[in-house]
Amino acid sequence: MLRIILGVIVGFVVWSVVFVGGEALVKAIAPGAAAPDGATYVGSVSILLGYLVRSIIASILAGFIGVLVAAENSKTPLILGIVLLAVGIMVQASAWSMLPVWYHLIFLALLIPMTIVGGKLKKQG
């Protein structure tokens, strides 16, 4: 049980580092993607799709690393996905009026399945 908890914690940290680190990378590579106040400009569909791709990559990596830490426990990616969804709901709720509904729904809907996919990739490899 301790390894599952550790896998979930490490997976959550991995997801956070990949997503937030990706944000910093986007701002460094494409300064035009940032609004004058430094916040990322989200008026573009292509930027929103980039966020979704980054979330998918972060979820797959988090599931993979979480299972690696938990010694291939099949519960880890599901629990991690649920934790990511719970946090994601809070974050998306705080930004609900700033982004289109389709983005929120897709972002949240992909968290658990992509985390499970990452966990399954580790089991196969």
CNS distance restraints for C-alpha pairs under 8 A (distance, minus, plus):
assign (resid   1 and name CA) (resid   5 and name CA) 6.40 0.50 0.50
assign (resid   2 and name CA) (resid   6 and name CA) 6.12 0.50 0.50
assign (resid   3 and name CA) (resid   7 and name CA) 5.90 0.50 0.50
assign (resid   3 and name CA) (resid  69 and name CA) 6.82 0.50 0.50
assign (resid   3 and name CA) (resid  70 and name CA) 4.60 0.50 0.50
assign (resid   3 and name CA) (resid  71 and name CA) 7.32 0.50 0.50
assign (resid   4 and name CA) (resid   8 and name CA) 6.15 0.50 0.50
assign (resid   4 and name CA) (resid  69 and name CA) 7.88 0.50 0.50
assign (resid   4 and name CA) (resid  70 and name CA) 4.98 0.50 0.50
assign (resid   4 and name CA) (resid  73 and name CA) 6.98 0.50 0.50
assign (resid   4 and name CA) (resid  75 and name CA) 7.46 0.50 0.50
assign (resid   4 and name CA) (resid  76 and name CA) 5.55 0.50 0.50
assign (resid   5 and name CA) (resid   9 and name CA) 6.21 0.50 0.50
assign (resid   5 and name CA) (resid  70 and name CA) 7.85 0.50 0.50
assign (resid   5 and name CA) (resid  76 and name CA) 7.81 0.50 0.50
assign (resid   6 and name CA) (resid  10 and name CA) 6.03 0.50 0.50
assign (resid   6 and name CA) (resid  66 and name CA) 7.87 0.50 0.50
assign (resid   6 and name CA) (resid  69 and name CA) 7.02 0.50 0.50
assign (resid   6 and name CA) (resid  70 and name CA) 6.83 0.50 0.50
assign (resid   7 and name CA) (resid  11 and name CA) 5.85 0.50 0.50
assign (resid   7 and name CA) (resid  65 and name CA) 7.35 0.50 0.50
assign (resid   7 and name CA) (resid  66 and name CA) 4.14 0.50 0.50
assign (resid   7 and name CA) (resid  67 and name CA) 6.24 0.50 0.50
assign (resid   7 and name CA) (resid  68 and name CA) 7.46 0.50 0.50
assign (resid   7 and name CA) (resid  69 and name CA) 4.96 0.50 0.50
assign (resid   7 and name CA) (resid  70 and name CA) 4.82 0.50 0.50
assign (resid   7 and name CA) (resid  76 and name CA) 6.51 0.50 0.50
assign (resid   8 and name CA) (resid  12 and name CA) 6.04 0.50 0.50
assign (resid   8 and name CA) (resid  66 and name CA) 5.70 0.50 0.50
assign (resid   8 and name CA) (resid  76 and name CA) 6.15 0.50 0.50
assign (resid   8 and name CA) (resid  77 and name CA) 7.48 0.50 0.50
assign (resid   8 and name CA) (resid  79 and name CA) 6.95 0.50 0.50
assign (resid   8 and name CA) (resid  80 and name CA) 5.03 0.50 0.50
assign (resid   9 and name CA) (resid  13 and name CA) 6.29 0.50 0.50
assign (resid   9 and name CA) (resid  66 and name CA) 7.81 0.50 0.50
assign (resid   9 and name CA) (resid  80 and name CA) 7.93 0.50 0.50
assign (resid  10 and name CA) (resid  14 and name CA) 6.12 0.50 0.50
assign (resid  10 and name CA) (resid  62 and name CA) 7.74 0.50 0.50
assign (resid  10 and name CA) (resid  65 and name CA) 7.37 0.50 0.50
assign (resid  10 and name CA) (resid  66 and name CA) 6.09 0.50 0.50
assign (resid  10 and name CA) (resid  69 and name CA) 7.63 0.50 0.50
assign (resid  11 and name CA) (resid  15 and name CA) 6.15 0.50 0.50
assign (resid  11 and name CA) (resid  61 and name CA) 7.83 0.50 0.50
assign (resid  11 and name CA) (resid  62 and name CA) 4.28 0.50 0.50
assign (resid  11 and name CA) (resid  63 and name CA) 6.23 0.50 0.50
assign (resid  11 and name CA) (resid  64 and name CA) 7.96 0.50 0.50
assign (resid  11 and name CA) (resid  65 and name CA) 5.94 0.50 0.50
assign (resid  11 and name CA) (resid  66 and name CA) 4.54 0.50 0.50
assign (resid  11 and name CA) (resid  80 and name CA) 6.86 0.50 0.50
assign (resid  12 and name CA) (resid  16 and name CA) 6.19 0.50 0.50
assign (resid  12 and name CA) (resid  62 and name CA) 6.51 0.50 0.50
assign (resid  12 and name CA) (resid  80 and name CA) 6.90 0.50 0.50
assign (resid  12 and name CA) (resid  83 and name CA) 7.98 0.50 0.50
assign (resid  12 and name CA) (resid  84 and name CA) 7.07 0.50 0.50
assign (resid  13 and name CA) (resid  17 and name CA) 6.08 0.50 0.50
assign (resid  13 and name CA) (resid  62 and name CA) 7.94 0.50 0.50
assign (resid  14 and name CA) (resid  18 and name CA) 6.08 0.50 0.50
assign (resid  14 and name CA) (resid  58 and name CA) 7.25 0.50 0.50
assign (resid  14 and name CA) (resid  61 and name CA) 7.24 0.50 0.50
assign (resid  14 and name CA) (resid  62 and name CA) 5.42 0.50 0.50
assign (resid  14 and name CA) (resid  65 and name CA) 7.70 0.50 0.50
assign (resid  15 and name CA) (resid  19 and name CA) 6.07 0.50 0.50
assign (resid  15 and name CA) (resid  58 and name CA) 4.80 0.50 0.50
assign (resid  15 and name CA) (resid  59 and name CA) 6.04 0.50 0.50
assign (resid  15 and name CA) (resid  61 and name CA) 7.16 0.50 0.50
assign (resid  15 and name CA) (resid  62 and name CA) 5.25 0.50 0.50
assign (resid  16 and name CA) (resid  20 and name CA) 5.84 0.50 0.50
assign (resid  16 and name CA) (resid  21 and name CA) 7.87 0.50 0.50
assign (resid  16 and name CA) (resid  58 and name CA) 7.70 0.50 0.50
assign (resid  17 and name CA) (resid  21 and name CA) 5.35 0.50 0.50
assign (resid  17 and name CA) (resid  22 and name CA) 7.91 0.50 0.50
assign (resid  18 and name CA) (resid  22 and name CA) 5.71 0.50 0.50
assign (resid  18 and name CA) (resid  54 and name CA) 7.76 0.50 0.50
assign (resid  18 and name CA) (resid  58 and name CA) 5.52 0.50 0.50
assign (resid  19 and name CA) (resid  23 and name CA) 6.38 0.50 0.50
assign (resid  19 and name CA) (resid  54 and name CA) 6.27 0.50 0.50
assign (resid  19 and name CA) (resid  55 and name CA) 6.42 0.50 0.50
assign (resid  19 and name CA) (resid  58 and name CA) 6.13 0.50 0.50
assign (resid  20 and name CA) (resid  24 and name CA) 6.53 0.50 0.50
assign (resid  21 and name CA) (resid  25 and name CA) 6.21 0.50 0.50
assign (resid  22 and name CA) (resid  26 and name CA) 6.13 0.50 0.50
assign (resid  22 and name CA) (resid  54 and name CA) 7.11 0.50 0.50
assign (resid  23 and name CA) (resid  27 and name CA) 6.33 0.50 0.50
assign (resid  24 and name CA) (resid  28 and name CA) 6.19 0.50 0.50
assign (resid  25 and name CA) (resid  29 and name CA) 6.05 0.50 0.50
assign (resid  26 and name CA) (resid  30 and name CA) 5.63 0.50 0.50
assign (resid  26 and name CA) (resid  31 and name CA) 7.51 0.50 0.50
assign (resid  26 and name CA) (resid  33 and name CA) 7.40 0.50 0.50
assign (resid  27 and name CA) (resid  31 and name CA) 4.98 0.50 0.50
assign (resid  27 and name CA) (resid  32 and name CA) 7.75 0.50 0.50
assign (resid  27 and name CA) (resid  33 and name CA) 6.41 0.50 0.50
assign (resid  27 and name CA) (resid  34 and name CA) 6.23 0.50 0.50
assign (resid  27 and name CA) (resid  40 and name CA) 7.56 0.50 0.50
assign (resid  30 and name CA) (resid  34 and name CA) 7.81 0.50 0.50
assign (resid  33 and name CA) (resid  40 and name CA) 6.03 0.50 0.50
assign (resid  33 and name CA) (resid  41 and name CA) 5.64 0.50 0.50
assign (resid  33 and name CA) (resid  47 and name CA) 7.86 0.50 0.50
assign (resid  34 and name CA) (resid  38 and name CA) 5.55 0.50 0.50
assign (resid  34 and name CA) (resid  39 and name CA) 5.60 0.50 0.50
assign (resid  34 and name CA) (resid  40 and name CA) 4.24 0.50 0.50
assign (resid  34 and name CA) (resid  41 and name CA) 5.11 0.50 0.50
assign (resid  35 and name CA) (resid  39 and name CA) 5.36 0.50 0.50
assign (resid  35 and name CA) (resid  40 and name CA) 5.64 0.50 0.50
assign (resid  35 and name CA) (resid  41 and name CA) 5.06 0.50 0.50
assign (resid  41 and name CA) (resid  47 and name CA) 7.90 0.50 0.50
assign (resid  42 and name CA) (resid  47 and name CA) 6.19 0.50 0.50
assign (resid  42 and name CA) (resid  48 and name CA) 6.34 0.50 0.50
assign (resid  42 and name CA) (resid  99 and name CA) 7.22 0.50 0.50
assign (resid  43 and name CA) (resid  47 and name CA) 7.65 0.50 0.50
assign (resid  43 and name CA) (resid  48 and name CA) 7.98 0.50 0.50
assign (resid  43 and name CA) (resid  99 and name CA) 7.98 0.50 0.50
assign (resid  44 and name CA) (resid  48 and name CA) 6.48 0.50 0.50
assign (resid  45 and name CA) (resid  49 and name CA) 6.09 0.50 0.50
assign (resid  46 and name CA) (resid  50 and name CA) 6.12 0.50 0.50
assign (resid  47 and name CA) (resid  51 and name CA) 6.32 0.50 0.50
assign (resid  48 and name CA) (resid  52 and name CA) 6.39 0.50 0.50
assign (resid  48 and name CA) (resid 103 and name CA) 7.04 0.50 0.50
assign (resid  49 and name CA) (resid  53 and name CA) 6.21 0.50 0.50
assign (resid  50 and name CA) (resid  54 and name CA) 6.08 0.50 0.50
assign (resid  51 and name CA) (resid  55 and name CA) 6.09 0.50 0.50
assign (resid  52 and name CA) (resid  56 and name CA) 6.17 0.50 0.50
assign (resid  52 and name CA) (resid 103 and name CA) 7.93 0.50 0.50
assign (resid  52 and name CA) (resid 106 and name CA) 7.79 0.50 0.50
assign (resid  52 and name CA) (resid 107 and name CA) 6.10 0.50 0.50
assign (resid  53 and name CA) (resid  57 and name CA) 6.22 0.50 0.50
assign (resid  54 and name CA) (resid  58 and name CA) 6.02 0.50 0.50
assign (resid  55 and name CA) (resid  59 and name CA) 5.97 0.50 0.50
assign (resid  55 and name CA) (resid 107 and name CA) 7.31 0.50 0.50
assign (resid  55 and name CA) (resid 111 and name CA) 7.61 0.50 0.50
assign (resid  56 and name CA) (resid  60 and name CA) 6.15 0.50 0.50
assign (resid  56 and name CA) (resid 110 and name CA) 7.04 0.50 0.50
assign (resid  56 and name CA) (resid 111 and name CA) 7.31 0.50 0.50
assign (resid  56 and name CA) (resid 114 and name CA) 6.12 0.50 0.50
assign (resid  57 and name CA) (resid  61 and name CA) 6.14 0.50 0.50
assign (resid  58 and name CA) (resid  62 and name CA) 5.93 0.50 0.50
assign (resid  59 and name CA) (resid  63 and name CA) 6.09 0.50 0.50
assign (resid  59 and name CA) (resid  81 and name CA) 7.96 0.50 0.50
assign (resid  59 and name CA) (resid 111 and name CA) 6.25 0.50 0.50
assign (resid  59 and name CA) (resid 112 and name CA) 7.94 0.50 0.50
assign (resid  59 and name CA) (resid 114 and name CA) 5.48 0.50 0.50
assign (resid  59 and name CA) (resid 115 and name CA) 4.69 0.50 0.50
assign (resid  59 and name CA) (resid 118 and name CA) 7.03 0.50 0.50
assign (resid  60 and name CA) (resid  64 and name CA) 6.14 0.50 0.50
assign (resid  60 and name CA) (resid 114 and name CA) 5.33 0.50 0.50
assign (resid  60 and name CA) (resid 115 and name CA) 4.97 0.50 0.50
assign (resid  60 and name CA) (resid 116 and name CA) 7.43 0.50 0.50
assign (resid  60 and name CA) (resid 117 and name CA) 6.17 0.50 0.50
assign (resid  60 and name CA) (resid 118 and name CA) 3.96 0.50 0.50
assign (resid  60 and name CA) (resid 119 and name CA) 7.37 0.50 0.50
assign (resid  61 and name CA) (resid  65 and name CA) 6.04 0.50 0.50
assign (resid  61 and name CA) (resid 115 and name CA) 7.61 0.50 0.50
assign (resid  61 and name CA) (resid 118 and name CA) 5.93 0.50 0.50
assign (resid  62 and name CA) (resid  66 and name CA) 5.77 0.50 0.50
assign (resid  62 and name CA) (resid 115 and name CA) 6.48 0.50 0.50
assign (resid  62 and name CA) (resid 118 and name CA) 6.96 0.50 0.50
assign (resid  63 and name CA) (resid  67 and name CA) 6.14 0.50 0.50
assign (resid  63 and name CA) (resid  76 and name CA) 7.70 0.50 0.50
assign (resid  63 and name CA) (resid  77 and name CA) 5.11 0.50 0.50
assign (resid  63 and name CA) (resid  80 and name CA) 7.27 0.50 0.50
assign (resid  63 and name CA) (resid  81 and name CA) 7.91 0.50 0.50
assign (resid  63 and name CA) (resid 114 and name CA) 7.70 0.50 0.50
assign (resid  63 and name CA) (resid 115 and name CA) 4.44 0.50 0.50
assign (resid  63 and name CA) (resid 116 and name CA) 6.07 0.50 0.50
assign (resid  63 and name CA) (resid 117 and name CA) 7.16 0.50 0.50
assign (resid  63 and name CA) (resid 118 and name CA) 4.40 0.50 0.50
assign (resid  63 and name CA) (resid 119 and name CA) 4.56 0.50 0.50
assign (resid  64 and name CA) (resid  68 and name CA) 6.20 0.50 0.50
assign (resid  64 and name CA) (resid  77 and name CA) 7.96 0.50 0.50
assign (resid  64 and name CA) (resid 115 and name CA) 7.62 0.50 0.50
assign (resid  64 and name CA) (resid 118 and name CA) 4.42 0.50 0.50
assign (resid  64 and name CA) (resid 119 and name CA) 4.54 0.50 0.50
assign (resid  64 and name CA) (resid 120 and name CA) 7.43 0.50 0.50
assign (resid  64 and name CA) (resid 121 and name CA) 6.55 0.50 0.50
assign (resid  64 and name CA) (resid 122 and name CA) 5.32 0.50 0.50
assign (resid  65 and name CA) (resid  69 and name CA) 6.16 0.50 0.50
assign (resid  65 and name CA) (resid 119 and name CA) 7.73 0.50 0.50
assign (resid  65 and name CA) (resid 122 and name CA) 7.93 0.50 0.50
assign (resid  66 and name CA) (resid  70 and name CA) 6.11 0.50 0.50
assign (resid  66 and name CA) (resid  76 and name CA) 6.52 0.50 0.50
assign (resid  66 and name CA) (resid  77 and name CA) 6.72 0.50 0.50
assign (resid  66 and name CA) (resid  80 and name CA) 7.79 0.50 0.50
assign (resid  66 and name CA) (resid 119 and name CA) 7.30 0.50 0.50
assign (resid  67 and name CA) (resid  71 and name CA) 5.95 0.50 0.50
assign (resid  67 and name CA) (resid  72 and name CA) 4.70 0.50 0.50
assign (resid  67 and name CA) (resid  73 and name CA) 6.04 0.50 0.50
assign (resid  67 and name CA) (resid  74 and name CA) 7.40 0.50 0.50
assign (resid  67 and name CA) (resid  76 and name CA) 6.07 0.50 0.50
assign (resid  67 and name CA) (resid  77 and name CA) 6.66 0.50 0.50
assign (resid  67 and name CA) (resid 119 and name CA) 5.56 0.50 0.50
assign (resid  67 and name CA) (resid 122 and name CA) 6.78 0.50 0.50
assign (resid  67 and name CA) (resid 123 and name CA) 7.96 0.50 0.50
assign (resid  68 and name CA) (resid  72 and name CA) 5.83 0.50 0.50
assign (resid  68 and name CA) (resid 122 and name CA) 6.83 0.50 0.50
assign (resid  70 and name CA) (resid  76 and name CA) 6.93 0.50 0.50
assign (resid  72 and name CA) (resid 119 and name CA) 7.78 0.50 0.50
assign (resid  72 and name CA) (resid 122 and name CA) 7.42 0.50 0.50
assign (resid  72 and name CA) (resid 123 and name CA) 6.34 0.50 0.50
assign (resid  74 and name CA) (resid  78 and name CA) 7.60 0.50 0.50
assign (resid  74 and name CA) (resid 119 and name CA) 7.44 0.50 0.50
assign (resid  75 and name CA) (resid  79 and name CA) 6.18 0.50 0.50
assign (resid  76 and name CA) (resid  80 and name CA) 5.93 0.50 0.50
assign (resid  76 and name CA) (resid 119 and name CA) 7.85 0.50 0.50
assign (resid  77 and name CA) (resid  81 and name CA) 5.87 0.50 0.50
assign (resid  77 and name CA) (resid 112 and name CA) 7.83 0.50 0.50
assign (resid  77 and name CA) (resid 115 and name CA) 5.62 0.50 0.50
assign (resid  77 and name CA) (resid 116 and name CA) 5.04 0.50 0.50
assign (resid  77 and name CA) (resid 118 and name CA) 7.67 0.50 0.50
assign (resid  77 and name CA) (resid 119 and name CA) 5.60 0.50 0.50
assign (resid  78 and name CA) (resid  82 and name CA) 6.21 0.50 0.50
assign (resid  78 and name CA) (resid 112 and name CA) 6.58 0.50 0.50
assign (resid  78 and name CA) (resid 115 and name CA) 7.22 0.50 0.50
assign (resid  78 and name CA) (resid 116 and name CA) 6.12 0.50 0.50
assign (resid  79 and name CA) (resid  83 and name CA) 6.27 0.50 0.50
assign (resid  80 and name CA) (resid  84 and name CA) 6.12 0.50 0.50
assign (resid  80 and name CA) (resid 112 and name CA) 7.82 0.50 0.50
assign (resid  80 and name CA) (resid 115 and name CA) 7.29 0.50 0.50
assign (resid  81 and name CA) (resid  85 and name CA) 6.02 0.50 0.50
assign (resid  81 and name CA) (resid 111 and name CA) 5.88 0.50 0.50
assign (resid  81 and name CA) (resid 112 and name CA) 4.16 0.50 0.50
assign (resid  81 and name CA) (resid 113 and name CA) 7.53 0.50 0.50
assign (resid  81 and name CA) (resid 115 and name CA) 5.63 0.50 0.50
assign (resid  81 and name CA) (resid 116 and name CA) 7.27 0.50 0.50
assign (resid  82 and name CA) (resid  86 and name CA) 6.14 0.50 0.50
assign (resid  82 and name CA) (resid 112 and name CA) 6.34 0.50 0.50
assign (resid  83 and name CA) (resid  87 and name CA) 6.29 0.50 0.50
assign (resid  84 and name CA) (resid  88 and name CA) 5.76 0.50 0.50
assign (resid  84 and name CA) (resid 111 and name CA) 6.63 0.50 0.50
assign (resid  84 and name CA) (resid 112 and name CA) 7.59 0.50 0.50
assign (resid  85 and name CA) (resid  89 and name CA) 5.96 0.50 0.50
assign (resid  85 and name CA) (resid 108 and name CA) 6.26 0.50 0.50
assign (resid  85 and name CA) (resid 111 and name CA) 6.13 0.50 0.50
assign (resid  85 and name CA) (resid 112 and name CA) 6.93 0.50 0.50
assign (resid  86 and name CA) (resid  90 and name CA) 6.63 0.50 0.50
assign (resid  87 and name CA) (resid  91 and name CA) 6.27 0.50 0.50
assign (resid  88 and name CA) (resid  92 and name CA) 5.86 0.50 0.50
assign (resid  88 and name CA) (resid 108 and name CA) 6.51 0.50 0.50
assign (resid  89 and name CA) (resid  93 and name CA) 5.87 0.50 0.50
assign (resid  89 and name CA) (resid 108 and name CA) 7.01 0.50 0.50
assign (resid  90 and name CA) (resid  94 and name CA) 6.37 0.50 0.50
assign (resid  91 and name CA) (resid  95 and name CA) 6.54 0.50 0.50
assign (resid  92 and name CA) (resid  96 and name CA) 5.65 0.50 0.50
assign (resid  92 and name CA) (resid 104 and name CA) 6.24 0.50 0.50
assign (resid  95 and name CA) (resid  99 and name CA) 6.62 0.50 0.50
assign (resid  96 and name CA) (resid 100 and name CA) 7.61 0.50 0.50
assign (resid  96 and name CA) (resid 101 and name CA) 7.36 0.50 0.50
assign (resid  96 and name CA) (resid 104 and name CA) 7.40 0.50 0.50
assign (resid  99 and name CA) (resid 103 and name CA) 6.84 0.50 0.50
assign (resid  99 and name CA) (resid 104 and name CA) 7.33 0.50 0.50
assign (resid 100 and name CA) (resid 104 and name CA) 6.88 0.50 0.50
assign (resid 101 and name CA) (resid 105 and name CA) 6.24 0.50 0.50
assign (resid 102 and name CA) (resid 106 and name CA) 6.10 0.50 0.50
assign (resid 103 and name CA) (resid 107 and name CA) 5.92 0.50 0.50
assign (resid 104 and name CA) (resid 108 and name CA) 6.14 0.50 0.50
assign (resid 105 and name CA) (resid 109 and name CA) 5.91 0.50 0.50
assign (resid 106 and name CA) (resid 110 and name CA) 6.13 0.50 0.50
assign (resid 107 and name CA) (resid 111 and name CA) 6.76 0.50 0.50
assign (resid 109 and name CA) (resid 113 and name CA) 7.71 0.50 0.50
assign (resid 110 and name CA) (resid 114 and name CA) 5.82 0.50 0.50
assign (resid 111 and name CA) (resid 115 and name CA) 6.16 0.50 0.50
assign (resid 112 and name CA) (resid 116 and name CA) 6.23 0.50 0.50
assign (resid 113 and name CA) (resid 117 and name CA) 6.18 0.50 0.50
assign (resid 114 and name CA) (resid 118 and name CA) 6.26 0.50 0.50
assign (resid 115 and name CA) (resid 119 and name CA) 6.38 0.50 0.50
assign (resid 116 and name CA) (resid 120 and name CA) 6.20 0.50 0.50
assign (resid 117 and name CA) (resid 121 and name CA) 6.22 0.50 0.50
assign (resid 118 and name CA) (resid 122 and name CA) 6.60 0.50 0.50
assign (resid 119 and name CA) (resid 123 and name CA) 6.56 0.50 0.50
assign (resid 120 and name CA) (resid 124 and name CA) 6.32 0.50 0.50
assign (resid 121 and name CA) (resid 125 and name CA) 6.20 0.50 0.50
